[in-house]
Amino acid sequence: MFMTHYLEKVIKRRKNDELGISFATELAAKIRGGAISAIALTEYFIERIERFDKDINAVVVKTF
């Protein structure tokens, strides 16, 4: 039961934030295939850090 609930949450999250929970190998393939640029992906993750870090305080020094 727990695992089913967990997997449902993961699938739902993946649909809502595909890039944010993708494996690095998947993201690299998207860059190689031209689906997204490295700059756009970097900007996406900087925005994501800024959006979530105020709640979780995971990034100590922001050098971007």
N, C-alpha and C positions, 0 to 999 in steps of 0.2 A: 504494500500500500504506500509506504513512504517513498519508495523508489519511483513508483508511478507518478506520484504527486511531484516529486523532484524533477522527473523528466518532462512533465507537462510544463512546469515553470521554465525549464531551460529552453524548451521549444518555443514557448511564448516570447521569452526574452530574445531569443535568436531572431525571431520575426521582426521584433521592434528595434533591434540594435545589431544588425548583422555584422557590421564592421567591428564594433566594440567587443564582440565575443568570438571573433574569428581567430583561427590559429594563424601564427606568423607565416606558415607555409601557404595558407590560402591567400593571405594578403599579398605575399610576394608574387603569387601567380596572377593576381588581379593587376598588379603593377606591370609585370612582364607582358600580360595580355592587353594592356592599354585600357583596362576598364576603369582605372583610377591612377592618378599620378602620385608619385612619392610625396610631392609638396601638399597635395590635397589631403592625403592620408595623414601626414604629419599635423596639418592644421586641424583635422578632425579630432585627433587624439589630444592635442593641446586644449581644444575647446571642451573635450570630454573631461579632462583633468580639472579644468577650471570649474566645470559644472558640478562635479562630484566631490572634489577635494575639500571643499568647505565643510562637508558633512563628515568625511572620514579622516581628513588630515593625514593623508598617506605620503604626500610629496613634501619633503622638507625644504629643498632649495629649488626654486623654479628659475631655470636659466634659459628660458625661451621667451 
